[in-house]
Amino acid sequence: MIFFALGNLILKLKRSRLPRPEWASPLIVVIALFAVAAALYGNVKMRPDYLVIFLQYFIPAMLGIYALQNRNHIMAFMLIILRNFTGFSRRFALVSRRWINQHIAQLLEQEFVFFSKGDDIASLNKVMIYVQENEITRKVKIVTVLKEHQQENERFLKDFEVLDRAYPHIKMEYVTIIGIFGPSLIDRLCGEWKVPKNFMFISSPGEKFSYKVEELGGVRLIL
């Protein structure tokens, strides 16, 4: 609950224009944050044995999440260890190394899709920084949905070429599509490109956006 309050405050500071069905004033959120913190402290003070039980579940869960987020580094470390196997374990090491290499290659080849308005290279640079720091993939497809007879932004295309050279380890592809951005388009592209919806991103929509984020079927929001 404390994280909910902190997330709410961060959204108010970073994305005040983000549409939201419910709204709470910053003062109410801060009061709720301290109330939850006080209740948590009181529970720990009264029953410290509950804290031990909580940590028995919390720590393994956090370790599991950390392992998933850093599985490429963990597998690379395992490869280093397996290279030192000799004797009767050599065959096992070779099979394991082959499996790990294949799995790492699959992770790196998984493509991500970002829907861009095609006019703000600064926002696109933030997306690339996020992908580089938080995702394993090395392939990103930038998609701009244009209306019929709408022309591409020539300046954006030139800036995109510069940005592509700034991230040599990530293969960037720019694609324009004629149509209307919405759930039906996302469903079609998801099937055509074999990219799961949770590997698709959009930036924060404005007040005039026709759909709620949850209506897009799992597309992630990059703040």
C-alpha positions in Angstrom: 0.0 0.0 0.0 2.9 2.3 0.6 4.2 1.6 -2.9 0.7 2.5 -4.3 0.9 5.9 -2.5 4.5 6.5 -3.7 3.5 5.5 -7.3 0.5 7.9 -7.2 2.7 10.8 -6.1 5.3 10.0 -8.8 2.6 10.0 -11.4 1.3 13.4 -10.2 4.8 14.8 -10.5 5.9 13.1 -13.8 2.7 12.6 -15.7 0.1 15.0 -14.5 -1.7 14.9 -17.9 -2.1 11.1 -17.7 -5.9 10.3 -17.8 -7.1 8.6 -14.6 -10.6 7.5 -13.7 -10.1 8.3 -10.0 -8.2 11.3 -8.6 -7.0 12.0 -5.0 -5.3 15.2 -3.8 -1.6 15.0 -2.9 -2.4 15.8 0.7 -4.8 12.8 1.0 -2.2 10.5 -0.6 0.5 11.7 1.8 -1.8 11.2 4.8 -2.6 7.7 3.5 1.1 6.9 3.1 1.9 7.8 6.7 -1.2 6.0 8.0 -0.2 2.8 6.3 3.4 3.2 7.5 2.2 3.8 11.1 -0.1 0.7 10.9 2.8 -1.4 9.6 5.1 -0.2 12.4 2.4 -0.9 15.0 1.9 -4.5 13.7 5.6 -5.2 13.7 5.8 -3.7 17.3 2.9 -5.8 18.6 3.7 -9.1 16.8 7.4 -9.2 15.6 6.9 -12.9 14.8 4.7 -11.9 11.9 7.6 -9.9 10.4 9.6 -13.1 10.3 6.8 -15.0 8.5 6.5 -12.1 6.0 10.2 -12.0 5.3 10.2 -15.8 4.7 7.9 -15.2 1.7 9.0 -11.7 0.7 12.8 -12.4 0.3 12.4 -15.5 -1.9 9.8 -13.6 -4.1 12.2 -10.6 -4.5 15.1 -13.0 -5.3 12.9 -14.7 -7.9 12.0 -11.3 -9.5 15.6 -10.2 -9.5 16.7 -13.5 -11.2 14.1 -13.0 -13.9 15.2 -9.4 -14.6 18.8 -10.4 -14.7 18.5 -13.9 -16.2 20.9 -13.0 -19.1 23.7 -12.1 -16.7 23.0 -15.2 -14.6 23.2 -17.4 -17.7 26.4 -15.7 -18.9 27.9 -16.4 -15.4 26.8 -20.1 -15.7 28.5 -20.3 -19.1 31.8 -19.2 -17.5 31.4 -21.9 -14.8 30.5 -24.6 -17.3 33.6 -23.9 -19.4 35.7 -25.1 -16.5 34.0 -28.5 -16.2 36.2 -31.4 -17.2 36.2 -35.2 -17.0 32.9 -37.0 -16.6 31.0 -33.7 -16.3 32.3 -32.4 -19.7 29.4 -33.9 -21.7 26.9 -32.4 -19.3 28.6 -29.0 -19.5 28.6 -29.1 -23.3 24.9 -29.8 -23.4 24.1 -27.2 -20.8 26.2 -24.6 -22.6 24.4 -25.3 -25.9 21.0 -24.9 -24.2 22.0 -21.7 -22.4 23.4 -20.2 -25.6 20.2 -21.0 -27.5 18.1 -19.4 -24.7 20.2 -16.3 -24.6 19.9 -16.0 -28.4 16.1 -16.2 -28.1 16.0 -13.5 -25.5 18.2 -11.2 -27.5 16.1 -11.8 -30.7 12.8 -11.1 -29.0 11.6 -7.9 -30.7 10.0 -5.0 -28.9 7.6 -2.5 -30.4 7.2 1.2 -29.5 4.3 3.2 -30.9 5.6 6.7 -31.6 3.9 9.8 -32.7 6.8 10.4 -35.0 7.5 14.0 -33.9 9.4 13.8 -30.6 12.9 12.4 -30.8 13.6 13.2 -27.1 10.8 10.9 -26.0 12.1 8.2 -28.3 15.6 8.6 -26.7 14.0 8.0 -23.3 12.5 4.9 -24.6 15.8 3.6 -25.9 17.4 4.4 -22.5 14.7 2.4 -20.8 15.1 -0.6 -23.1 18.9 -0.6 -22.8 18.7 -0.5 -19.0 15.7 -2.7 -18.3 15.2 -5.1 -21.2 17.3 -8.0 -22.7 16.3 -7.5 -26.3 18.5 -6.0 -29.0 15.8 -5.4 -31.5 13.3 -2.5 -31.3 10.7 -1.6 -33.9 9.5 2.0 -33.8 6.0 2.3 -35.3 4.2 5.5 -36.3 0.5 5.3 -37.3 -0.4 7.9 -39.9 -3.7 8.9 -41.2 -4.5 8.7 -44.9 -2.6 11.3 -47.0 -0.6 12.3 -43.9 3.2 12.7 -44.6 6.1 11.5 -42.5 8.1 14.1 -40.5 11.3 14.5 -42.5 13.1 16.1 -39.5 12.1 13.1 -37.3 13.5 10.7 -39.9 16.9 12.5 -39.8 16.9 12.6 -36.0 16.0 8.9 -36.0 19.1 8.0 -38.1 21.3 9.9 -35.6 19.6 8.1 -32.7 20.1 4.7 -34.4 23.9 5.4 -34.5 23.8 6.4 -30.9 22.7 2.8 -29.9 24.9 0.5 -32.0 24.1 -2.6 -29.9 20.3 -2.2 -30.5 18.9 -2.8 -34.0 16.3 -0.1 -34.6 13.7 -0.3 -37.4 11.3 2.5 -38.2 7.9 1.6 -39.7 5.0 3.7 -40.7 1.5 2.3 -41.0 -1.6 3.9 -42.5 -4.6 3.4 -40.2 -6.0 4.3 -36.8 -4.2 3.4 -33.6 -6.3 1.3 -31.3 -7.0 -2.2 -30.0 -7.8 -3.7 -33.4 -4.5 -2.4 -34.9 -2.6 -3.8 -31.9 -4.3 -7.2 -32.3 -3.4 -7.3 -36.0 0.3 -6.3 -35.5 0.6 -8.7 -32.6 -0.5 -11.6 -34.9 1.6 -10.5 -38.0 4.8 -9.8 -36.1 4.5 -12.5 -33.5 5.2 -9.9 -30.7 3.3 -10.4 -27.4 1.3 -7.3 -26.3 3.3 -7.0 -23.2 6.4 -6.4 -25.4 4.6 -3.4 -27.0 4.9 0.1 -25.5 3.3 3.5 -25.8 4.1 6.8 -24.2 1.7 8.6 -21.8 -1.5 9.4 -23.7 -3.2 12.7 -23.4 -6.7 13.7 -22.4 -8.0 13.3 -25.9 -6.9 9.7 -26.3 -9.8 7.6 -27.4 -9.1 4.5 -25.3 -8.2 3.6 -21.8 -4.8 2.0 -21.4 -6.3 -1.2 -20.1 -8.4 -1.5 -23.4 -5.2 -1.9 -25.3 -4.8 -5.5 -24.0 -1.6 -5.4 -22.0 0.4 -2.8 -23.9 2.9 -1.3 -21.5 3.2 2.4 -20.7 6.6 4.1 -20.6 6.6 7.1 -18.4 
